[in-house]
Amino acid sequence: MTVTKADLAPLPARSVALSLLLGSHPDRMSPADLTRRGEHLGVPAPTMRVALTRAVAAGDLRRVDGDYALGERLAARQRRQDEGVDDAEAAWDGSWEMAVVVVTGRSGADRAALRDTLAGHRLAELREGVWTRPANLRRPLAPGEASASVLQVFRATPAEDPATLAARLWDLAAWAADGEAMLDLLARTREPALRLAAAARIVRHLAADPLLPASLLPPDWPGPRLRTAYAAYQAELRELDLR
């Protein structure tokens, strides 16, 4: 759904802290850095300290030599986020990945977890239990979280025109339209707290970028421009450390 400036609201203190660390490499920051950046983003220091304490208690963050770092779940999320933000594409030979679910009788929770894993791996469901995408990403073919007893993974070449198949599996026009709106939103937003909220929407949108080969994408695909805009925003935040 396209978002407008009227839909933006400052992120809660805990989300501000997590967003800062998710965008940080390495994924650790000192309490002073988090507090200083939080104040720039409209979060008072006492509020940020409470949010950090609660995030540690919940396992979202951990303490490392006095710094704050991402917990295991969010570190995995950062890796997936980085794949969308960075250029993860490799040379494409025209082949596709195919993952086929080979077990039955699993619980609803197990089926939902596997669907989330495969979608997070940027595969699309061709039919129930059959997931696929172009084999153009620099990562292992099979999701590491899925056991070989659950999935069989193949490389295949579709008989159908690959661009037509991609357009059927992903709503590329809608993703591109929302991406253009988010670029415009970030460019028009000057208030620091709302700029963070706009940038957070961009990085979530990039997490849903199927990262298809350029030959399968519509003209003027906004993915590269979104990545450039987000990188520029992160540089903007790093400038705070120099003041």
Beta strands, then each sheet from edge to edge (+ up, - down):
strand 1: 28-29
strand 2: 61-64
strand 3: 67-70
strand 4: 96-101
strand 5: 124-127
strand 6: 130-134
strand 7: 151-156
sheet 1: 1+ 3- 2+
sheet 2: 5+ 6- 4+ 7-
end
